[in-house]
Amino acid sequence: MRRTAFAALCLAAAATAGLVTGCQSGDDSADSKPKGPFAGLSGGQITDRALKATTGASSLRLKGRVPDEESKGFIDIDMAIDKQGRCAGTMSMGGEGKADLVRSGSTVYMKYDEKFLRAQSEGEPKEDTDAAVDMLAGKWTKMAVKGQDAKDIAAFCDLDTILGDIKEGDTEATRGKTTKVDGTPAIVLHEKDGTDDYTAHVATEGKPYLLRIDSGAKAKEQIHLAFSDYGRPVPADKPAGKIIDLDAL
């Protein structure tokens, strides 16, 4: 089953947390001769430009909430990511605590707070959970990228992996109103994928980067993603101080 462009992007982001070339022109019958930003372009043609710009970026910051199929909850993310596999930011599972994440070179560094560790240890013996909290809470840890435990995390730090499935999408997006996203002028695009609907905001000044995308699915499946800091260096420096080597435990 082929996914529409925005649906493919949302699903790719959700899968890696745990638009597309050759887009079809959408039907903009409500405004057959649009004026202003992207004058004369259909929603599908604007989407084509936005996705080419977004997937061509060397780095970006991704912030928002995506559903987590395994826990039936959601994941909050705020991560700077680039195409060299570097990333730096935070994540939270179901609002239960926070984990800091940095990938630099061949190493993944993570720091968990107590609430996050206890939530992820649910169902484990209390003494084991208390021992993990005592050893790890508030302390930086490291794992080799090639290790089994770090593979999924490392994949999330690769921008090409996150955006890779978008090329398999399709679009029949339609134009909406012009607005602003955090002060940046933007145009709103609407797209349907079966019973789901998506709203995207694309920059109308400078490169036509995707600025925001939201799904209108059921509350437990809603996706909200904001894109910013295109092309900026990712601050993926090795954490200072003592680091616990999880591979050695």
Secondary structure, DSSP 8 states (H G I E B T S, - for coil): ---BHHHHHHHHHHHHH---SS------GGGSS--STTTT--HHHHHHHHHHHHHH-SEEEEEEEEEETTTTEEEEEEEEEETTS-EEEEEEETTS--EEEEEETTEEEEEE-HHHHHHHTTTS-HHHHHHHHHHHTT-EEEEETTSHHHHHHHHHTBHHHHHGGGGG-B---EEEEEEEETTEEEEEEEEEETTEEEEEEEESSSS--EEEEEE-S-GGG--EEEEE-TT--------SS--EEGGG-
